[in-house]
């Protein structure tokens, strides 16, 4: 009996570790980033951060979003705090979604707490109109890898005697760097007799496995092949500089930037989208996920690296006008 007890103690840790490794969490995979001196294991080094946000359509119905024309460029000003006040169920819907994702191992950033932190730190001081938008501030302050966007609409059936309600919803997981939807579920006309928060909780529970599989596969691809961003390089008004003119060694600014992208995008992956004398655009650029210090590497960082090269090599003055995690924008202001 004593030998049996000792043997059981020996095997317990082994059995326990097998039980843990067999779960279905997002971070339980072996995806590693290519072309690095040491493999990046998603379990240990790169757990994607998620944040739940109400969709623009939901904010529109709550009158919590404004369209702004900023010198011909349309932008949106979102008021998430007002949305919580106008829709009493929104807080509970988001809390239930967060709870379910936390249970399967997803690190989450809380929307309300992040908004309070931004306000307390006065992050909206001395920034442009575009940057004052809550969504832009959230993405650039918190750096969530994936945005979980929720939209729902409860409709009362006027023909029913007891005024039954039905719910239509959509729930998307969006890569905050590429703005691409990587997972989604939706349903229309389902019974909402238990209330929006409980109905949404049940719907997410039923579809959690599908959502986690899609997100896990997408994130594994990001770790292996890099994040996806866009790049725009423009010459400011009144600046006497042509991107197709010879810069050095019989190469144009356009040609030099093209070659630089070959050597500095992850795996040399990018696609040229537009090229004129005053503006260049590239899309589907893959960049590394972390810098050498293990911090998130974003479009802003990528822009800074190119700006430093242009300044040092050609003496041009550049400004990093990157507004989001995914859209790099460099403005050439002269030389």
N, C-alpha and C positions, 0 to 999 in steps of 0.2 A: 504493500500500500504506500509506503514511504517513497519507494522508487517511482511509482506511478505519479505521485504528487510532484516530485522533483522534475520528472519528464514533462508534466503538464506546464509547469512554470517556465521551462525552457522553450516550449513551443508557443506559448501565449503571445509574446511579442511578434513572432513571425506571422501567426494567424491574424493578429490585429493589423499589421502592416498590409497584409493582402486585402483585408476588408476596406482599408482606406484607399488603396491604390485602385480599387475597382469601382469607385464612384464616378459620377457623370458630371464633374465640375468643369467649368470652362478652362481652368488652369491645369487640368490633368491631361497634358499631352506633351510630346517630346519635340515640338517644333523648335528648330534652331536657326538663327540668322546666318546666312551664307557669308563667306569671305571675311570672317573675323578671326582673330588669332585664337580665341576660345569660343566654343559654342555657347549660344544664349539659350538657356532652358527656360521655357515659359513658366514652369512651376516656381522657379527660384528667383528669377530676375525681372520678368515682364508680365505682371498681372494687369490686364487692361482695366482702366477706371471707367465707370459708367455713371451717367446722370440722366434722371427722368425729367423731361420737359413737356409742357402742354404744346400742342402744335399751333402753328400760326392760324389755322382755320378755327381752332377752338378759341384762341385769343381774339380773333375777329368777331366771333359770335358774342363774346363777353365785352366787346368794345374796349379791348385792352391792347390794341396795336394801332399804330399810326403810320401812314405812308408819308415819307419825306422826300422832297425833290432837292437834292444837294448839288447844285450846278449841273443839272441835267442827268445826274445819277440817282436812281430811285433806291432808297434804303428804307428800313423799317425800324420803328422804335417800339419795343415790346415792354409792357409793364406787367411782370409776373406777380409782383406783390399785390397789385390791384386785382388780378385774376383770382388769387386766393380769397379775397374779400367778396368778390362777386359770385363765385361758385363755391358753395359750402362743402361740396363733395370732392372737389379737386384735391385738397390736402390728403383726404383719406384714400383716394384712388392711387395717388403717387406713393403714399406710405405703404399700401398693400403691395404694390409692384416692387418697391425697394426691398421689402421684407422677403418676398419670394426669391428675388435674385441673390440676396445675401445668403439665404439658406443653401443655395447651390454654389457658393464660393465666389461670387462676383464682388469686387470692391466697388462701392458706390459713393458718390459725392451727393450730399443733400442739397436740393435746390434752395430751400428757404434759408438754411444756415449759410450757404455760399453767398446769397444776396445780402444777408446781414453783414457778413465779413467784408464784402466789397464796399458797402455803405459806411461801415465803421472806419475803414482805412481811407475813405475819401478818394476812391479810385476814379471817380468821375471828374475830379478837378483837372483843369487845364488840358482837356482832350477835346477832339473834334466832335461834331454832331454825330458822325457815324459811330465813333467809339463809345458814345454815351449809351448806345443801345445795350440793354441788359444781356442779350444773348452773346454779343461780341465780347463784352466784359467777362462773362462767365467762361466762355471757351478759352479766352486768353489768360485768365487768372487761374482757373481750376485745371485746365488742360485735360478734360475727359477724353478718353480714346473713342468712346462710343456714346452717342446720344440716343436715349430711348424716348421716342416721341409718341405721345398719346393724344388721340382725338376721339371724342365720343359725342353722341347726340341722342338725348332721350325725347321720344315723341309720344304724346298722349293720343290714344285712339278715341276720337270723339264719337264714334259709332257705338262703342261699348257702354253698357249701362254703368259699370263701376269704373269707367275711365282708366282702362288698362294702359300701361306704358310699354313701349318697345325701345330697344337700344341698338344703335348702329355705332360701330367703333372701328378704328384702325390703330394698330400698334406697330411701330417700326423701330428697328435698330439701325442707326445711321453712323457711318464712319465719319467722325468729326473732322478728319483731315481731307478726305476726298469728297465729302458730302454725298457719298453713294449709299443707297439702302442695301444693307447686307443681310437683313432678316425682317420678316413682316408676317403679321396675322391680321385678319379682319373678319367681320361678320355683320350681317344686317338683319334687322327685324327680330332680334331675340327678345324673349320676355324679360322685362325689367321690374318684375313685381317685388324683388327683394331690395331694390335700390341700386343706383349706379355703382357705388363702391363695391358692394358684395358681388354684383353681377360681373364686374370687371375682374375681381379677384378670382372668381370661378373660371372665367375665360382664360386668364393667364395661366392658371394652374393646369388646365386641360392642354394647353399648347406649349408649356414650358420646355419640354424635351425638344420639340421642333426648333424653338427659338435658340436654345443653347447650342444645339448641333450646328446651326447655321452661323451663329456668332463665333463659335470655337473654330470652325473651318476657315472663316474669313480672317480671324486674328492670326491663326497659324500661318496663313499665306503672307500676312503683313510682316510677321517676324522673319520669315524666310526670305522674302523678296523686297522688303522695304515699304514705307508708307508712300502714298500717292498724293502729289501736290501739283499745282500749276505755277507758272512763272510768267510775269509780264514785265518787260523792260521798256520804259517810255522816255522820250526826250521832252523836257518841260518846254512850255510855250516861250518863244523868244530866244531859245538857246541855239547858237550856231554850231550844230553838230549833226552829222548824218551817219546813221548806223551802218550804212553800206560804204562809207569812205574808208580809205586805207588807214589802219591804226598803227601797225608795226609789222615788220617782216613780211610785207606783201599780203597781209591778212586784214580783213575788215573787222569792225567791232562785232558785226553780226557773225562772221566766221569764227572769231575768237570765242565768243560766248557759246557757240555751237560746239566747238571743240572742248571747251571747259565743261559743258554738260556731259559730254561723253566720258570724261575722266572723273567727274564728281557726283554724278547720279548713281544710285545703287544699281550695280550691274549694267551701267550704261543705258538704262531704260528711260526713254522720254520720246515725245512726239512733237514735231514742229507744227504749230497751228496757224501762225500768222507772221509775216515778215515784211515790213515796209521800212522806209528811210527813217521813220520816227518812232516805230513801235515793233517789238518782238513779243510773240506769245508762244509758250510751250505748255503742253499738257501731258498728263500721265507720267510725270516725273517721279521716279521712285527715289526716296531718300531713306537714310538709316533711321531707326526708331529711337536710339539713344546716343548721346554724345559720349566723349571719353570719360566723363565724370558720372555716367549713369543717369543723367537727367534727360527728360524728353527733348528730342531734336525736332524742331518745327520749321515751317516755311520761313519764319523770321530769321532763324539761325542760318538757314540755307542762303537767304538773301544777303545777310551780313558777310558770309564767306565770299560771295561773288563781288560784293561791293568793295571789300578790302583788296581784292585782286585788281579790280578796275582802277581804284585809286592809286595803288602802288605802281602798277604797270603803265597806266596811261595818264595819270594825273587828273582824271575826271572827278567832278564832285557829284556824289550820289546821295540820295535820301532813301531810307528804308521805309516805304509807305505800306508795308504789309499789315493788313487789318485782322486777318483770321489765321487759324492754324494751318489752313490748306492753300491759301492764295498768296503767293509771294509777289510783291510789287516793288520794283526799283524805279525811282524817278531820277533821271540824269539831269542835273541842274547847271552844268557848265564844266569848264576846265581852266 
